[in-house]
Amino acid sequence: MMRKGLAGQRLVAVFFAGILLFDFPLLSLFDRPLRVWGVPLLHFYVFVVWAALILVIAWIAERGAR
């Protein structure tokens, strides 16, 4: 059983990872005229990272609830 403190620490770490992943210097790396499956690379990056953060948060929340 995971302690609530550990789950909270992991959520804080995911929060800071999200801040870094959506920070301008990293976003500017993906602001290119490329397309992935017809979607601009920057939009693809934002939605993939956003979905990944949601999945990680859900995994931490479910694991912490047990």
Biopython code that builds the backbone (N, CA, C, O; Angstrom):
import numpy as np
from Bio.PDB.StructureBuilder import StructureBuilder

atoms = [
    (1, "MET", "N", (0.848, -1.184, 0.000)),
    (1, "MET", "CA", (0.000, 0.000, 0.000)),
    (1, "MET", "C", (0.885, 1.236, 0.000)),
    (1, "MET", "O", (1.811, 1.348, 0.803)),
    (2, "MET", "N", (0.599, 2.148, -0.892)),
    (2, "MET", "CA", (1.406, 3.350, -1.012)),
    (2, "MET", "C", (0.920, 4.400, -0.015)),
    (2, "MET", "O", (-0.282, 4.589, 0.172)),
    (3, "ARG", "N", (1.858, 5.065, 0.607)),
    (3, "ARG", "CA", (1.501, 6.131, 1.532)),
    (3, "ARG", "C", (0.992, 7.326, 0.739)),
    (3, "ARG", "O", (1.379, 7.544, -0.409)),
    (4, "LYS", "N", (0.110, 8.098, 1.383)),
    (4, "LYS", "CA", (-0.433, 9.277, 0.712)),
    (4, "LYS", "C", (0.661, 10.291, 0.432)),
    (4, "LYS", "O", (0.604, 11.001, -0.571)),
    (5, "GLY", "N", (1.649, 10.368, 1.298)),
    (5, "GLY", "CA", (2.740, 11.315, 1.097)),
    (5, "GLY", "C", (3.518, 11.015, -0.166)),
    (5, "GLY", "O", (3.911, 11.927, -0.893)),
    (6, "LEU", "N", (3.740, 9.735, -0.429)),
    (6, "LEU", "CA", (4.476, 9.346, -1.629)),
    (6, "LEU", "C", (3.670, 9.660, -2.888)),
    (6, "LEU", "O", (4.225, 10.127, -3.883)),
    (7, "ALA", "N", (2.374, 9.407, -2.844)),
    (7, "ALA", "CA", (1.525, 9.727, -3.995)),
    (7, "ALA", "C", (1.512, 11.233, -4.228)),
    (7, "ALA", "O", (1.566, 11.690, -5.370)),
    (8, "GLY", "N", (1.442, 11.992, -3.159)),
    (8, "GLY", "CA", (1.465, 13.446, -3.286)),
    (8, "GLY", "C", (2.770, 13.942, -3.879)),
    (8, "GLY", "O", (2.780, 14.853, -4.707)),
    (9, "GLN", "N", (3.867, 13.342, -3.453)),
    (9, "GLN", "CA", (5.171, 13.724, -3.990)),
    (9, "GLN", "C", (5.262, 13.396, -5.478)),
    (9, "GLN", "O", (5.829, 14.162, -6.257)),
    (10, "ARG", "N", (4.711, 12.277, -5.856)),
    (10, "ARG", "CA", (4.728, 11.904, -7.272)),
    (10, "ARG", "C", (3.870, 12.855, -8.102)),
    (10, "ARG", "O", (4.240, 13.214, -9.220)),
    (11, "LEU", "N", (2.726, 13.261, -7.555)),
    (11, "LEU", "CA", (1.876, 14.209, -8.276)),
    (11, "LEU", "C", (2.560, 15.564, -8.428)),
    (11, "LEU", "O", (2.430, 16.216, -9.464)),
    (12, "VAL", "N", (3.284, 15.984, -7.401)),
    (12, "VAL", "CA", (4.037, 17.240, -7.499)),
    (12, "VAL", "C", (5.121, 17.108, -8.563)),
    (12, "VAL", "O", (5.358, 18.045, -9.325)),
    (13, "ALA", "N", (5.779, 15.956, -8.620)),
    (13, "ALA", "CA", (6.811, 15.732, -9.639)),
    (13, "ALA", "C", (6.207, 15.770, -11.040)),
    (13, "ALA", "O", (6.812, 16.323, -11.958)),
    (14, "VAL", "N", (5.023, 15.191, -11.213)),
    (14, "VAL", "CA", (4.350, 15.220, -12.520)),
    (14, "VAL", "C", (3.964, 16.655, -12.876)),
    (14, "VAL", "O", (4.050, 17.055, -14.037)),
    (15, "PHE", "N", (3.543, 17.421, -11.883)),
    (15, "PHE", "CA", (3.203, 18.825, -12.114)),
    (15, "PHE", "C", (4.406, 19.593, -12.652)),
    (15, "PHE", "O", (4.297, 20.315, -13.644)),
    (16, "PHE", "N", (5.556, 19.433, -11.992)),
    (16, "PHE", "CA", (6.751, 20.139, -12.445)),
    (16, "PHE", "C", (7.244, 19.616, -13.799)),
    (16, "PHE", "O", (7.768, 20.381, -14.608)),
    (17, "ALA", "N", (7.078, 18.326, -14.040)),
    (17, "ALA", "CA", (7.429, 17.784, -15.358)),
    (17, "ALA", "C", (6.539, 18.406, -16.429)),
    (17, "ALA", "O", (7.009, 18.724, -17.522)),
    (18, "GLY", "N", (5.259, 18.580, -16.121)),
    (18, "GLY", "CA", (4.343, 19.221, -17.061)),
    (18, "GLY", "C", (4.735, 20.655, -17.348)),
    (18, "GLY", "O", (4.661, 21.113, -18.488)),
    (19, "ILE", "N", (5.153, 21.367, -16.303)),
    (19, "ILE", "CA", (5.611, 22.744, -16.510)),
    (19, "ILE", "C", (6.805, 22.765, -17.450)),
    (19, "ILE", "O", (6.865, 23.587, -18.365)),
    (20, "LEU", "N", (7.751, 21.868, -17.230)),
    (20, "LEU", "CA", (8.941, 21.830, -18.086)),
    (20, "LEU", "C", (8.602, 21.410, -19.514)),
    (20, "LEU", "O", (9.144, 21.961, -20.472)),
    (21, "LEU", "N", (7.707, 20.437, -19.653)),
    (21, "LEU", "CA", (7.358, 19.951, -20.989)),
    (21, "LEU", "C", (6.569, 20.974, -21.804)),
    (21, "LEU", "O", (6.603, 20.948, -23.034)),
    (22, "PHE", "N", (5.857, 21.877, -21.120)),
    (22, "PHE", "CA", (5.091, 22.900, -21.821)),
    (22, "PHE", "C", (5.759, 24.268, -21.766)),
    (22, "PHE", "O", (5.132, 25.276, -22.093)),
    (23, "ASP", "N", (7.019, 24.312, -21.360)),
    (23, "ASP", "CA", (7.764, 25.563, -21.309)),
    (23, "ASP", "C", (8.188, 25.964, -22.722)),
    (23, "ASP", "O", (8.359, 25.114, -23.597)),
    (24, "PHE", "N", (8.355, 27.274, -22.930)),
    (24, "PHE", "CA", (8.630, 27.779, -24.276)),
    (24, "PHE", "C", (9.867, 27.177, -24.939)),
    (24, "PHE", "O", (9.777, 26.784, -26.103)),
    (25, "PRO", "N", (11.018, 27.082, -24.268)),
    (25, "PRO", "CA", (12.189, 26.563, -25.000)),
    (25, "PRO", "C", (11.961, 25.168, -25.587)),
    (25, "PRO", "O", (12.406, 24.879, -26.698)),
    (26, "LEU", "N", (11.279, 24.318, -24.851)),
    (26, "LEU", "CA", (11.027, 22.973, -25.372)),
    (26, "LEU", "C", (9.956, 22.998, -26.465)),
    (26, "LEU", "O", (10.066, 22.283, -27.461)),
    (27, "LEU", "N", (8.929, 23.814, -26.279)),
    (27, "LEU", "CA", (7.894, 23.920, -27.313)),
    (27, "LEU", "C", (8.466, 24.455, -28.621)),
    (27, "LEU", "O", (8.030, 24.061, -29.702)),
    (28, "SER", "N", (9.437, 25.348, -28.518)),
    (28, "SER", "CA", (10.007, 25.929, -29.741)),
    (28, "SER", "C", (10.757, 24.887, -30.568)),
    (28, "SER", "O", (10.916, 25.056, -31.777)),
    (29, "LEU", "N", (11.218, 23.813, -29.929)),
    (29, "LEU", "CA", (11.877, 22.742, -30.677)),
    (29, "LEU", "C", (10.914, 22.034, -31.624)),
    (29, "LEU", "O", (11.324, 21.493, -32.650)),
    (30, "PHE", "N", (9.631, 22.042, -31.270)),
    (30, "PHE", "CA", (8.625, 21.338, -32.061)),
    (30, "PHE", "C", (7.840, 22.265, -32.983)),
    (30, "PHE", "O", (6.929, 21.817, -33.680)),
    (31, "ASP", "N", (8.179, 23.536, -32.993)),
    (31, "ASP", "CA", (7.495, 24.492, -33.865)),
    (31, "ASP", "C", (8.167, 24.494, -35.235)),
    (31, "ASP", "O", (8.860, 25.442, -35.605)),
    (32, "ARG", "N", (7.949, 23.430, -35.963)),
    (32, "ARG", "CA", (8.547, 23.231, -37.288)),
    (32, "ARG", "C", (7.434, 22.996, -38.309)),
    (32, "ARG", "O", (6.334, 22.585, -37.939)),
    (33, "PRO", "N", (7.705, 23.247, -39.570)),
    (33, "PRO", "CA", (6.669, 23.020, -40.596)),
    (33, "PRO", "C", (6.547, 21.544, -40.989)),
    (33, "PRO", "O", (6.440, 21.230, -42.174)),
    (34, "LEU", "N", (6.561, 20.658, -40.031)),
    (34, "LEU", "CA", (6.395, 19.223, -40.284)),
    (34, "LEU", "C", (4.990, 18.805, -39.874)),
    (34, "LEU", "O", (4.341, 19.459, -39.058)),
    (35, "ARG", "N", (4.544, 17.718, -40.450)),
    (35, "ARG", "CA", (3.218, 17.195, -40.099)),
    (35, "ARG", "C", (3.333, 15.724, -39.728)),
    (35, "ARG", "O", (4.074, 14.963, -40.351)),
    (36, "VAL", "N", (2.587, 15.345, -38.704)),
    (36, "VAL", "CA", (2.501, 13.953, -38.272)),
    (36, "VAL", "C", (1.050, 13.538, -38.469)),
    (36, "VAL", "O", (0.156, 14.042, -37.789)),
    (37, "TRP", "N", (0.819, 12.623, -39.394)),
    (37, "TRP", "CA", (-0.532, 12.185, -39.759)),
    (37, "TRP", "C", (-1.421, 13.377, -40.112)),
    (37, "TRP", "O", (-2.607, 13.391, -39.783)),
    (38, "GLY", "N", (-0.847, 14.366, -40.776)),
    (38, "GLY", "CA", (-1.602, 15.536, -41.208)),
    (38, "GLY", "C", (-1.773, 16.611, -40.155)),
    (38, "GLY", "O", (-2.403, 17.635, -40.418)),
    (39, "VAL", "N", (-1.228, 16.401, -38.971)),
    (39, "VAL", "CA", (-1.342, 17.362, -37.874)),
    (39, "VAL", "C", (0.007, 18.053, -37.708)),
    (39, "VAL", "O", (1.043, 17.390, -37.740)),
    (40, "PRO", "N", (0.014, 19.373, -37.533)),
    (40, "PRO", "CA", (1.297, 20.051, -37.316)),
    (40, "PRO", "C", (2.045, 19.463, -36.116)),
    (40, "PRO", "O", (1.429, 19.070, -35.125)),
    (41, "LEU", "N", (3.353, 19.410, -36.214)),
    (41, "LEU", "CA", (4.183, 18.769, -35.195)),
    (41, "LEU", "C", (3.968, 19.364, -33.809)),
    (41, "LEU", "O", (3.909, 18.624, -32.827)),
    (42, "LEU", "N", (3.851, 20.673, -33.710)),
    (42, "LEU", "CA", (3.656, 21.312, -32.406)),
    (42, "LEU", "C", (2.351, 20.866, -31.766)),
    (42, "LEU", "O", (2.314, 20.564, -30.573)),
    (43, "HIS", "N", (1.277, 20.821, -32.552)),
    (43, "HIS", "CA", (-0.015, 20.383, -32.008)),
    (43, "HIS", "C", (0.042, 18.916, -31.596)),
    (43, "HIS", "O", (-0.494, 18.534, -30.556)),
    (44, "PHE", "N", (0.684, 18.113, -32.405)),
    (44, "PHE", "CA", (0.831, 16.692, -32.081)),
    (44, "PHE", "C", (1.579, 16.523, -30.762)),
    (44, "PHE", "O", (1.161, 15.740, -29.908)),
    (45, "TYR", "N", (2.683, 17.253, -30.589)),
    (45, "TYR", "CA", (3.471, 17.185, -29.355)),
    (45, "TYR", "C", (2.627, 17.590, -28.147)),
    (45, "TYR", "O", (2.631, 16.904, -27.125)),
    (46, "VAL", "N", (1.909, 18.702, -28.265)),
    (46, "VAL", "CA", (1.112, 19.198, -27.137)),
    (46, "VAL", "C", (0.061, 18.170, -26.730)),
    (46, "VAL", "O", (-0.099, 17.897, -25.540)),
    (47, "PHE", "N", (-0.653, 17.601, -27.685)),
    (47, "PHE", "CA", (-1.704, 16.650, -27.345)),
    (47, "PHE", "C", (-1.147, 15.330, -26.820)),
    (47, "PHE", "O", (-1.748, 14.730, -25.928)),
    (48, "VAL", "N", (-0.027, 14.866, -27.341)),
    (48, "VAL", "CA", (0.575, 13.621, -26.846)),
    (48, "VAL", "C", (1.084, 13.808, -25.420)),
    (48, "VAL", "O", (0.864, 12.950, -24.566)),
    (49, "VAL", "N", (1.759, 14.915, -25.160)),
    (49, "VAL", "CA", (2.266, 15.169, -23.805)),
    (49, "VAL", "C", (1.110, 15.361, -22.839)),
    (49, "VAL", "O", (1.151, 14.862, -21.714)),
    (50, "TRP", "N", (0.082, 16.078, -23.265)),
    (50, "TRP", "CA", (-1.087, 16.302, -22.427)),
    (50, "TRP", "C", (-1.746, 14.965, -22.056)),
    (50, "TRP", "O", (-2.072, 14.736, -20.891)),
    (51, "ALA", "N", (-1.937, 14.095, -23.035)),
    (51, "ALA", "CA", (-2.535, 12.784, -22.778)),
    (51, "ALA", "C", (-1.641, 11.939, -21.877)),
    (51, "ALA", "O", (-2.137, 11.240, -20.994)),
    (52, "ALA", "N", (-0.333, 11.998, -22.091)),
    (52, "ALA", "CA", (0.595, 11.225, -21.262)),
    (52, "ALA", "C", (0.547, 11.701, -19.817)),
    (52, "ALA", "O", (0.567, 10.881, -18.900)),
    (53, "LEU", "N", (0.484, 13.007, -19.598)),
    (53, "LEU", "CA", (0.398, 13.525, -18.231)),
    (53, "LEU", "C", (-0.896, 13.080, -17.557)),
    (53, "LEU", "O", (-0.890, 12.730, -16.376)),
    (54, "ILE", "N", (-1.994, 13.090, -18.287)),
    (54, "ILE", "CA", (-3.267, 12.637, -17.722)),
    (54, "ILE", "C", (-3.188, 11.160, -17.349)),
    (54, "ILE", "O", (-3.660, 10.768, -16.282)),
    (55, "LEU", "N", (-2.601, 10.343, -18.211)),
    (55, "LEU", "CA", (-2.471, 8.911, -17.916)),
    (55, "LEU", "C", (-1.588, 8.669, -16.696)),
    (55, "LEU", "O", (-1.899, 7.814, -15.867)),
    (56, "VAL", "N", (-0.501, 9.406, -16.580)),
    (56, "VAL", "CA", (0.394, 9.241, -15.426)),
    (56, "VAL", "C", (-0.314, 9.668, -14.146)),
    (56, "VAL", "O", (-0.191, 8.997, -13.121)),
    (57, "ILE", "N", (-1.052, 10.772, -14.191)),
    (57, "ILE", "CA", (-1.790, 11.225, -13.009)),
    (57, "ILE", "C", (-2.848, 10.197, -12.620)),
    (57, "ILE", "O", (-3.019, 9.909, -11.435)),
    (58, "ALA", "N", (-3.553, 9.644, -13.592)),
    (58, "ALA", "CA", (-4.563, 8.619, -13.299)),
    (58, "ALA", "C", (-3.920, 7.382, -12.699)),
    (58, "ALA", "O", (-4.464, 6.788, -11.768)),
    (59, "TRP", "N", (-2.769, 6.990, -13.224)),
    (59, "TRP", "CA", (-2.062, 5.818, -12.696)),
    (59, "TRP", "C", (-1.641, 6.056, -11.248)),
    (59, "TRP", "O", (-1.788, 5.168, -10.407)),
    (60, "ILE", "N", (-1.125, 7.233, -10.953)),
    (60, "ILE", "CA", (-0.713, 7.553, -9.580)),
    (60, "ILE", "C", (-1.926, 7.577, -8.661)),
    (60, "ILE", "O", (-1.865, 7.060, -7.546)),
    (61, "ALA", "N", (-3.024, 8.167, -9.113)),
    (61, "ALA", "CA", (-4.227, 8.247, -8.288)),
    (61, "ALA", "C", (-4.802, 6.859, -8.014)),
    (61, "ALA", "O", (-5.210, 6.573, -6.888)),
    (62, "GLU", "N", (-4.840, 6.000, -9.023)),
    (62, "GLU", "CA", (-5.365, 4.644, -8.829)),
    (62, "GLU", "C", (-4.461, 3.827, -7.921)),
    (62, "GLU", "O", (-4.936, 3.094, -7.054)),
    (63, "ARG", "N", (-3.193, 3.953, -8.121)),
    (63, "ARG", "CA", (-2.254, 3.190, -7.302)),
    (63, "ARG", "C", (-2.279, 3.675, -5.855)),
    (63, "ARG", "O", (-2.122, 2.880, -4.928)),
    (64, "GLY", "N", (-2.477, 4.974, -5.662)),
    (64, "GLY", "CA", (-2.538, 5.525, -4.312)),
    (64, "GLY", "C", (-3.828, 5.176, -3.599)),
    (64, "GLY", "O", (-3.869, 5.180, -2.369)),
    (65, "ALA", "N", (-4.892, 4.870, -4.346)),
    (65, "ALA", "CA", (-6.187, 4.550, -3.743)),
    (65, "ALA", "C", (-6.226, 3.137, -3.182)),
    (65, "ALA", "O", (-7.105, 2.817, -2.382)),
    (66, "ARG", "N", (-5.303, 2.298, -3.582)),
    (66, "ARG", "CA", (-5.310, 0.902, -3.116)),
    (66, "ARG", "C", (-4.704, 0.769, -1.750)),
    (66, "ARG", "O", (-4.631, -0.335, -1.212)),
]
sb = StructureBuilder()
sb.init_structure("model")
sb.init_model(0)
sb.init_chain("A")
sb.init_seg("    ")
for serial, (resi, resn, name, xyz) in enumerate(atoms, 1):
    if name == "N":
        sb.init_residue(resn, " ", resi, " ")
    sb.init_atom(name, np.array(xyz, "f"), 0.0, 1.0, " ", f" {name:<3s}", serial, name[0])
structure = sb.get_structure()
